[in-house]
Amino acid sequence: MASDRYPSRRQKLLAEVRKQSLASLLITNETNVRYLTGFTGDSTYLLLTQEHAILISDSRYTTQITEECTGLEVVIRPHTQKMHEATAKVIKKAKLAQVGFESGVVTVEMFESWQKESPATDFVSCPGLVEDLRMIKDADEIAEIRTAVRLAEKGFATLRATLRPDLTELEVAHDLEHAMRKFGSPGVSFPPIVGVGPRGALPHGRPSSMRISEADSVLIDWGANSPGGYKSDLTRILVTGKVSAKLEKVYGVVLTAQRLGIAAIRPGVKGCEVDAVARQHIEQAGFGKFFGHSLGHGIGLNIHEGPRLAAISETVLKPGMVVTVEPGIYLPNVLGVRIEDDILVTKDGCEVLTSVPKELDQMIVN
């Protein structure tokens, strides 16, 4: 990813900080630090002022910071100094009367320690400033997500070709992760969800010892990381036995709902409006009470980030946003169906980034 992206991102953030009538922001969310600097380690803060970008870290990362970051002032705290003490020292040296902070991730203990160490500084809550910037992906980020999608798809194709009835859900999850890593993914976006038959009705069920042969279908929710740390997120149903009338009906409702939701995505539309289009179809089919989660969420450096496609989301979609569309119907102790793709909002509509087949007859495994 181009190194000049990071100074540009920091300047955009500073413009938002100025709108809050502040001169500085302390970034403590590790993902946000990475987004603004390129640093991939942990236990590191970024203090951003109108004149300075100061990375506060420790000696474990001295060399790594040099390799990954440019244009930053770096403070390496000694092992005898706690992080809040080092942070307070930097703030005092910069003579900052006010410092904004990410209240969505800062603990009460952290906040109180800053107040104790820097009594002359007023710490002001500034939630979501970096997250709002992260919602719109640049060209490099979109390319990374495309790579994450391709890696996930290759892994799934390998799994499908080698799927055996005697495999357990847990073995399937492990095989899928191994396949994605073999194709170049540094890791999974999240632990794969594998649910055989009635266990597919657990939207976030953990893989168990249940075997593929114990039911006629299996729900698989998975994603790969790109080399640059961006995520993909897909869900498919594989039919490993008989296509029952119930499965055929539920699957058809979910697939149509997903297509309606995707067709509704374009700039200027609110997240709640996209959710309503898909949800209305499921409700009209009589399955409304079996679809209890939102229609989708943003993906990027985190597997769940803004914007949301949800009944309570007033976020207006803009070009460069990447979201999942994943309606589901979950019939307890019977079966669960969820179909999920990754969607890029474009200037005149949207682009489906994922290409795994999803017609019911295409999901039958011989």
C-alpha positions in Angstrom: 0.0 0.0 0.0 1.4 3.4 -1.0 3.2 5.1 1.9 1.8 8.5 1.0 -1.7 7.3 1.9 -0.9 7.6 5.6 0.0 11.3 5.8 -3.1 12.0 3.7 -5.3 10.1 6.1 -3.8 11.9 9.0 -4.5 15.3 7.4 -8.2 14.2 6.8 -8.5 13.2 10.4 -7.0 16.5 11.6 -9.6 18.4 9.6 -12.3 16.4 11.5 -10.5 17.1 14.8 -10.6 20.8 14.1 -14.3 20.6 13.6 -14.5 19.4 17.2 -12.7 22.6 18.2 -9.7 20.5 19.3 -6.0 20.7 18.4 -5.1 17.1 19.0 -6.3 13.5 19.2 -4.9 10.5 21.0 -5.5 7.3 19.0 -5.4 4.1 21.1 -7.3 1.7 18.9 -4.7 -0.6 17.3 -6.6 -0.9 14.0 -6.9 2.9 13.8 -3.2 3.3 14.5 -2.5 0.9 11.7 -4.8 2.7 9.3 -3.1 6.1 10.0 0.5 4.9 10.1 1.0 1.5 8.5 2.3 0.1 11.8 1.1 -3.5 12.3 2.2 -4.1 15.9 0.3 -3.6 19.1 0.5 -1.7 22.4 1.2 1.5 20.5 -0.6 4.8 20.6 -0.6 7.7 18.1 -0.8 11.3 19.3 -1.8 13.6 16.4 -1.6 17.4 16.7 -1.6 20.1 14.0 2.2 20.0 14.0 3.2 16.5 15.1 2.4 12.8 14.6 4.0 11.0 17.5 4.0 7.2 17.8 4.4 6.0 21.4 5.6 2.4 21.6 8.2 0.2 23.3 11.5 -1.4 22.4 10.0 -4.5 21.0 9.0 -2.5 17.9 11.9 -0.1 17.4 13.0 -1.9 14.2 9.5 -2.7 13.0 8.5 0.9 13.2 11.5 1.9 11.2 10.6 -0.6 8.5 6.9 0.1 8.4 6.5 3.8 9.1 7.8 7.1 7.7 7.2 10.7 8.6 6.5 10.0 12.3 8.1 11.1 15.5 8.7 8.1 17.6 8.9 7.8 21.4 10.1 4.5 22.7 9.2 4.1 26.4 11.7 2.3 28.7 10.5 -1.0 30.2 10.4 0.7 33.6 7.7 3.2 32.4 4.1 2.3 32.1 2.2 3.3 28.9 0.0 5.9 30.6 3.1 7.5 32.1 4.8 7.7 28.7 1.7 9.1 27.2 1.3 11.8 29.8 5.0 12.8 29.4 4.5 13.2 25.7 1.3 15.3 26.2 3.1 17.5 28.8 6.0 18.1 26.4 3.6 19.1 23.7 1.9 21.5 26.1 -1.5 20.4 25.1 -4.4 21.9 27.1 -6.9 19.6 25.5 -6.6 16.2 24.0 -9.4 14.3 22.3 -9.5 10.5 22.8 -11.3 7.5 21.4 -13.9 7.0 24.1 -15.3 3.9 22.4 -12.2 1.9 23.2 -10.7 3.7 26.3 -11.3 2.0 29.6 -12.2 3.9 32.8 -8.9 2.8 34.2 -7.0 4.3 31.2 -8.9 7.6 31.4 -8.4 8.0 35.1 -4.7 7.2 34.8 -4.3 10.0 32.1 -6.1 12.4 34.4 -3.9 11.6 37.3 -0.7 11.9 35.3 -1.8 15.0 33.3 -4.0 17.0 35.6 -3.5 20.2 33.5 -4.9 18.5 30.4 -8.6 18.3 29.6 -9.4 15.0 27.9 -12.4 15.2 25.6 -14.5 12.3 24.2 -14.2 12.0 20.4 -15.7 8.7 19.4 -15.8 7.3 15.9 -13.7 9.9 14.0 -11.2 7.4 12.5 -13.9 4.8 12.0 -15.9 7.3 9.9 -12.9 7.9 7.6 -12.3 4.1 7.3 -15.8 3.5 5.9 -14.8 4.8 2.5 -12.0 2.7 1.0 -9.4 4.0 -1.4 -8.2 2.1 -4.5 -5.5 0.3 -2.6 -7.9 -0.9 0.1 -10.4 -2.1 -2.5 -7.6 -4.0 -4.2 -6.7 -5.6 -0.9 -10.4 -6.7 -0.3 -10.5 -8.1 -3.8 -7.4 -10.2 -2.9 -9.0 -11.3 0.3 -12.1 -12.4 -1.6 -10.1 -14.4 -4.1 -8.2 -16.2 -1.4 -11.4 -17.1 0.4 -12.9 -18.4 -2.9 -9.9 -20.5 -3.7 -9.9 -22.0 -0.2 -13.6 -22.8 -0.5 -13.2 -24.4 -3.9 -10.5 -26.7 -2.5 -12.6 -27.6 0.5 -15.6 -28.4 -1.6 -13.6 -30.7 -3.9 -12.2 -32.6 -0.9 -15.3 -32.7 1.3 -16.0 -36.1 2.8 -19.0 -37.4 4.7 -16.9 -38.5 7.7 -15.4 -35.1 8.3 -16.6 -33.2 11.4 -17.5 -29.6 11.5 -14.3 -28.8 13.3 -12.2 -30.7 10.7 -14.0 -28.8 7.9 -13.1 -25.5 9.6 -9.5 -26.5 9.9 -9.2 -27.8 6.3 -10.8 -24.5 5.0 -8.3 -22.4 7.0 -5.4 -24.5 5.8 -6.5 -24.2 2.2 -6.7 -20.4 2.4 -3.3 -20.2 4.0 -1.8 -22.4 1.2 -3.0 -19.9 -1.3 -1.3 -17.1 0.5 -3.7 -15.8 3.1 -1.8 -14.9 6.3 -4.8 -16.0 8.3 -8.6 -16.2 8.5 -10.8 -13.1 8.9 -12.5 -14.9 11.8 -12.8 -18.5 13.0 -14.9 -20.3 10.3 -18.5 -21.1 11.2 -19.5 -24.6 10.1 -23.0 -25.9 11.0 -24.4 -29.2 9.8 -28.1 -29.5 9.4 -30.0 -28.1 12.4 -26.8 -26.6 13.7 -26.9 -24.2 10.7 -29.7 -22.5 12.7 -27.1 -21.2 15.0 -26.0 -18.0 13.3 -22.6 -17.9 15.0 -22.3 -21.5 16.1 -18.9 -22.9 16.9 -17.8 -26.0 14.9 -18.4 -29.2 16.8 -17.8 -33.0 16.4 -21.0 -33.4 14.3 -20.2 -35.1 11.0 -21.2 -34.0 7.5 -23.0 -37.3 7.0 -25.4 -36.6 9.9 -27.6 -34.2 7.9 -28.4 -33.2 4.3 -26.8 -29.7 4.3 -24.0 -27.7 5.9 -23.7 -23.9 6.4 -20.2 -22.5 6.0 -19.3 -18.9 6.9 -15.7 -18.0 6.2 -13.3 -15.3 5.1 -9.6 -14.7 4.4 -7.1 -12.0 5.2 -5.2 -10.3 2.5 -1.5 -9.8 2.9 -2.2 -6.2 3.9 -4.7 -7.2 6.6 -8.0 -6.6 4.8 -10.9 -9.1 5.3 -13.5 -10.9 3.2 -16.7 -12.6 4.5 -18.8 -15.1 2.7 -21.5 -17.7 3.5 -22.8 -20.6 1.5 -25.0 -23.7 2.0 -23.6 -26.9 0.6 -26.2 -29.7 0.1 -24.6 -33.0 1.0 -27.8 -35.2 0.8 -31.4 -34.8 -0.2 -32.9 -31.5 -1.1 -36.0 -31.4 1.2 -39.0 -29.3 0.4 -38.3 -27.2 3.5 -34.7 -26.5 2.5 -35.8 -25.6 -1.1 -38.4 -23.2 0.1 -36.3 -21.5 2.7 -33.3 -21.3 0.4 -35.4 -19.7 -2.4 -36.7 -17.0 0.0 -33.2 -16.2 1.3 -31.7 -16.0 -2.2 -34.4 -13.7 -3.5 -34.1 -11.5 -0.4 -30.3 -11.2 -0.9 -30.7 -10.3 -4.6 -33.3 -7.6 -3.7 -31.0 -6.2 -1.0 -28.0 -6.1 -3.4 -30.1 -4.4 -6.1 -31.0 -1.7 -3.6 -27.4 -0.7 -2.9 -26.4 2.6 -4.5 -25.0 6.0 -3.4 -27.5 8.1 -1.4 -29.5 5.2 0.0 -29.5 4.7 3.8 -28.4 1.4 5.4 -31.9 1.0 7.0 -33.5 1.2 3.5 -31.4 -1.6 2.1 -32.2 -3.7 5.2 -35.9 -3.1 4.8 -36.0 -4.3 1.2 -34.6 -7.7 2.0 -36.4 -8.0 5.3 -39.7 -7.2 3.8 -39.4 -10.1 1.4 -38.6 -12.6 4.2 -41.5 -11.2 6.3 -44.0 -11.5 3.5 -42.9 -15.2 3.0 -43.8 -15.8 6.7 -40.3 -16.1 8.1 -39.8 -12.7 9.6 -39.4 -13.9 13.1 -36.6 -16.2 12.0 -34.4 -13.4 10.7 -33.1 -11.7 13.8 -29.9 -10.0 12.7 -29.1 -7.1 10.5 -28.7 -7.5 6.7 -25.0 -6.7 6.6 -22.0 -4.8 7.8 -18.9 -3.1 6.5 -15.6 -4.9 6.1 -12.1 -3.7 5.9 -9.2 -4.0 8.4 -11.9 -5.3 10.8 -14.4 -8.0 9.9 -17.2 -5.9 11.4 -17.0 -2.1 10.8 -19.2 0.7 9.4 -21.4 1.1 7.6 -24.2 -1.2 8.8 -27.1 -2.4 6.8 -29.5 -2.5 9.7 -33.0 -1.3 10.6 -31.4 1.4 12.9 -28.7 2.5 10.5 -29.1 6.1 9.2 -25.7 6.0 7.4 -26.0 7.1 3.8 -24.1 4.8 1.4 -21.3 6.4 -0.6 -18.9 5.2 -3.3 -16.0 3.2 -1.9 -17.9 1.6 0.9 -17.8 -2.2 1.1 -20.5 -4.1 2.8 -21.8 -7.7 3.2 -25.3 -8.6 2.3 -26.3 -11.7 4.3 -30.0 -12.4 4.9 -30.7 -15.6 6.8 -33.6 -17.8 8.0 -32.9 -19.9 11.1 -35.5 -22.6 12.0 -34.4 -23.9 15.5 -33.5 -27.6 15.5 -34.4 -27.9 11.8 -32.1 -26.0 9.5 -30.5 -22.6 8.8 -29.9 -20.8 5.6 -27.7 -17.7 5.1 -26.2 -16.5 1.8 -23.5 -13.8 2.0 -21.6 -11.8 -0.5 -19.3 -8.8 -0.4 -20.5 -5.7 -2.2 -18.7 -2.5 -3.3 -20.7 0.7 -3.6 -19.8 2.4 -6.9 -20.6 5.8 -8.3 -23.8 4.5 -10.1 -24.7 1.4 -8.1 -22.7 -1.5 -6.8 -20.4 -4.3 -7.7 -20.6 -7.8 -6.3 -17.0 -8.7 -5.4 -17.7 -12.4 -4.7 -18.2 -15.0 -7.4 -19.0 -18.3 -5.6 -22.1 -19.9 -7.2 -25.3 -19.7 -5.1 -28.2 -21.3 -7.1 -29.4 -24.2 -5.0 -28.7 -26.8 -7.7 -25.1 -25.4 -7.9 -24.6 -26.1 -4.2 -25.2 -29.8 -4.4 -22.1 -31.8 -3.5 -21.9 -35.2 -5.2 
